[in-house]
Amino acid sequence: MSFFTKVRPYIIAGPCSAETREQVLETAGALAKLNIQLFRAGIWKSRTRPGSFEGNGVQALEWLQEAKQQYGLLVTVEVAETAHIEQALKYGVDVLWIGARTSVNPFQVQHLADALKGVDVPVMVKNPVNTDIDLWQGAIERFEKAGVPEVAAIHRGFSGYSAAGGFRNQPNWPIPIELKRRKPGLAMICDPSHITGNRHRIAEIAQKAIDMHFDGLMIETHPRPDEAWSDAAQQVTPQMLAEILAKLIVREEFTSDMSGQVQLEYLRQLMDNLDAEIIDLVAKRMELSEQMADVKKACNMTAFQPGRWRDMVEAISRRAETRQLPKEFIVELYEKIHHESIRKQLAVLEKKDEKIK
């Protein structure tokens, strides 16, 4: 049995950042009462812009070591450099995780994998910031080939230009589902904190992940989230976490021994989530169509451009063939999408014309 599937759901919780000794111990004490499986805390923080809090480094490892000894918790930290691995192991960290900004770089991932050869420590790999399933799978396989005994995937969503659907990072559920199909034995953990960026939606995404047969959850937890030094909006209190876990519906594990009706229900849940994702993507496409209408009006261009449509048909036909889908079906589907896109563009253009009059 996998390290990450001994309990389902496997719960990882703790603050985004280890801010102070008091904060770490207070959080660990509260979470120990909830019987979580792994205590997490960021000690080396990869920040988007300089000047923000970048973690307490080795000093924070001492606090985690104390929390582990005092409360009997297993602990995990993010590592991005080989020096991080050396220090984390020195202080008895039980599990390492690779962040989204690191997993996007195969060179750095290989350096980390090489540093872990012969080391008996589980590793979790977050999806890269961009929607590239092969890059995610490749990062995982680098650690597997290095002999890491247990490797798990963490789905934290994918970065985009805007927060479509109200998410900080788009879930794009088909990608972790496809990764699970490719690697059936891989443990899959969902990080609803980073997907939502909003503590009030964490329960919703956590339940969706469990319904889709994810093996566990990583939820950022802080005694006083509003005072957090990083990612305040997406952290919950230990009490909120307790309520989320208490309401979580953990469904039966899907196996080949289950009845056809249960198998069908499981597949329907997957399909429902994919359908919701498709609708969200179509809505985003229509938003782009309206923005394009503004540009076309300013440049005195027509809404419908036959050359562009011919190029689209050729491109989607090729894509359909690579995915073994009938190109006639895909073209017919896109004709409807394209027709609605043109309708929206015409509506924008006509509305602007009325304003001019």
Beta strands, then each sheet from edge to edge (+ up, - down):
strand 1: 10-14
strand 2: 38-40
strand 3: 75-78
strand 4: 95-98
strand 5: 123-126
strand 6: 151-155
strand 7: 187-190
strand 8: 216-220
sheet 1: 1+ 2+ 3+ 4+ 5+ 6+ 7+ 8+ 1+
end
